[in-house]
């Protein structure tokens, strides 16, 4: 695509506003408010989120995944512990979640520390996954180089024959929780004068402040 066409891709953001009066003092409650609006807005994957991690040397990487739960203290996702992100989390437990909801002209950035869920928590969730997705967790040695798609298809069939309907949790697969210490809520506004309101955890209390767009 020519540079000129890319440069001309722009639009005005006019749908919502975000002020100190209409934002909740609790960032978890504010996230819940926005997420419930997302659920009723017709998004294909409303819980899609970018997870950014970094190696111990600070080299970053990012990928899309699906958020699988949140409450008043944490955000939960599941993956292969031996994947690239799993290796980076083991080396450097700091991470960032970034939600982008274009229909609502909103972003939420959440920074914090990542830790593994307990084995029981991972097993409880694994049992709720569709049967073939459970087999897929065994078939995919995530982030490893393979000769072709046939490799994972053969692995899938192998574990289908091995386990039948009773697919156990792989030892290398499970959940993580990100425990936030920073939130930023971004609402698009006209003329790129966006609303950005952040929360930072300070001695167990959330301090709220506005950022320049």
C-alpha positions in Angstrom: 0.0 0.0 0.0 1.5 3.4 -0.9 2.6 5.6 2.0 0.2 8.4 1.0 -2.8 6.1 1.3 -1.7 5.0 4.8 -1.0 8.6 5.8 -4.6 9.5 4.8 -6.2 6.8 6.9 -7.8 8.7 9.7 -11.1 9.3 11.4 -12.6 11.5 14.2 -13.4 9.9 17.5 -16.8 11.3 18.7 -18.8 8.6 20.5 -18.0 9.0 24.2 -16.2 11.1 26.8 -14.3 10.1 29.9 -14.1 12.5 32.9 -13.1 12.4 36.5 -16.8 12.6 37.3 -18.0 9.6 35.3 -15.1 7.2 35.9 -15.2 4.9 38.9 -12.7 5.4 41.7 -11.9 1.7 41.5 -10.2 0.6 38.3 -11.5 -2.9 38.5 -15.1 -1.6 38.6 -14.4 0.8 35.8 -13.0 -2.1 33.7 -16.1 -4.2 34.5 -18.3 -1.3 33.4 -16.6 -1.0 30.1 -16.3 -4.7 29.5 -20.0 -5.2 30.0 -20.6 -2.5 27.3 -18.2 -4.5 25.0 -20.2 -7.6 25.6 -23.4 -5.9 24.2 -21.6 -4.2 21.3 -21.3 -7.1 18.8 -17.6 -7.7 18.9 -16.4 -11.0 17.3 -14.0 -11.7 20.2 -14.9 -9.3 23.0 -12.3 -10.8 25.3 -9.4 -10.6 22.8 -6.4 -8.9 24.3 -2.7 -8.3 23.5 -0.3 -9.7 26.1 3.1 -8.1 26.0 6.0 -9.8 27.8 9.8 -9.4 27.7 12.9 -11.6 28.2 15.3 -11.2 31.0 17.3 -9.0 28.7 14.3 -6.8 28.0 13.5 -7.9 24.5 9.8 -7.5 24.1 7.2 -9.6 22.3 3.4 -9.4 22.0 0.6 -11.6 20.9 -3.2 -11.8 20.9 -4.9 -14.2 23.3 -8.3 -14.5 25.0 -8.9 -13.3 28.5 -10.6 -16.1 30.4 -11.5 -14.4 33.7 -11.1 -11.4 35.9 -12.2 -10.2 39.3 -11.4 -7.4 41.8 -7.7 -8.4 42.0 -6.5 -10.2 38.8 -6.9 -11.0 35.1 -6.6 -14.7 34.0 -5.4 -16.4 30.8 -4.2 -19.9 29.8 -1.4 -21.1 27.6 1.4 -23.5 27.1 4.0 -22.9 29.8 6.8 -23.9 27.3 5.7 -21.3 24.7 7.7 -18.2 24.1 5.5 -16.2 26.4 5.7 -18.9 29.0 9.5 -18.8 28.9 9.6 -15.0 29.1 7.2 -15.0 32.0 9.5 -17.4 33.8 12.4 -15.1 33.2 10.6 -11.8 33.8 7.2 -11.9 35.4 6.2 -8.3 34.5 3.6 -8.0 31.7 1.1 -5.8 30.1 -2.5 -6.4 28.8 -3.9 -4.1 26.1 -7.5 -4.2 25.1 -8.6 -2.2 22.0 -12.3 -1.9 21.3 -12.6 0.1 18.0 -16.4 0.2 17.9 -16.4 2.1 21.2 -13.2 4.1 20.4 -11.6 2.8 23.6 -8.4 1.2 24.9 -7.4 -0.2 28.3 -3.8 -0.8 29.3 -3.1 -2.9 32.4 0.4 -3.5 33.8 1.4 -5.9 36.5 3.1 -9.0 37.7 2.2 -12.4 36.3 2.2 -15.7 38.2 0.9 -19.2 37.6 -2.4 -20.4 38.8 -2.5 -23.5 40.9 -2.7 -26.9 39.2 -6.3 -27.3 40.5 -7.4 -24.0 39.0 -5.9 -25.0 35.7 -7.5 -28.5 35.8 -10.9 -27.0 36.7 -10.7 -24.7 33.6 -9.2 -27.4 31.3 -12.3 -29.6 31.9 -14.5 -26.8 30.6 -12.7 -26.6 27.3 -14.2 -28.2 24.2 -13.1 -31.8 23.7 -11.0 -31.1 20.6 -9.4 -28.0 22.2 -8.2 -30.3 25.0 -6.6 -32.6 22.4 -5.1 -29.6 20.7 -3.3 -28.6 23.9 -1.5 -32.0 23.7 -0.9 -31.8 19.9 0.7 -28.4 19.8 4.2 -27.9 21.2 3.6 -24.2 21.0 6.3 -22.0 19.6 8.5 -24.9 18.4 9.6 -25.1 14.8 7.8 -27.8 12.8 8.2 -29.2 9.2 4.5 -28.6 8.3 0.9 -28.6 9.4 0.8 -32.4 9.1 3.0 -32.6 12.2 0.3 -31.2 14.5 -2.5 -33.1 12.7 -0.6 -36.4 13.3 0.0 -35.4 16.9 -3.7 -34.6 17.3 -4.7 -38.0 16.0 -2.1 -39.7 18.2 -3.6 -38.2 21.3 -7.1 -38.8 20.1 -6.3 -42.5 19.9 -4.5 -42.5 23.2 -7.0 -40.6 25.4 -10.4 -41.0 23.8 -12.8 -38.7 25.7 -10.8 -38.6 28.9 -8.2 -36.0 28.1 -6.0 -35.1 31.1 -4.3 -31.7 31.7 -0.8 -31.6 30.1 1.9 -30.9 32.7 3.1 -28.0 30.5 -0.2 -26.3 30.1 -2.2 -24.1 32.5 -3.2 -20.7 33.7 -1.6 -17.4 34.7 -2.9 -14.5 36.6 -1.8 -10.9 36.1 -2.1 -8.8 39.2 -2.3 -5.2 38.2 -0.4 -2.2 39.7 -1.3 0.2 36.9 -4.4 0.8 34.7 -4.9 3.3 31.9 -8.3 4.0 30.3 -8.3 5.7 26.9 -11.3 7.2 25.3 -11.0 8.6 21.8 -12.0 12.3 21.4 -12.2 14.7 18.4 -9.0 16.4 17.1 -6.8 13.7 18.9 -7.5 15.4 22.2 -8.2 12.0 23.8 -9.2 11.3 27.4 -6.5 9.3 29.2 -7.1 8.5 32.9 -4.7 6.3 34.8 -4.6 4.5 38.1 -1.4 3.6 40.0 -1.2 1.3 43.0 0.5 3.0 45.9 0.7 1.3 49.3 -2.4 -0.7 48.6 -4.4 2.3 47.4 -5.2 3.4 43.9 -4.1 6.9 42.9 -5.9 8.3 39.9 -4.6 11.0 37.5 -5.2 12.3 34.0 -2.5 12.1 31.3 -2.0 14.4 28.3 -3.1 12.7 25.1 
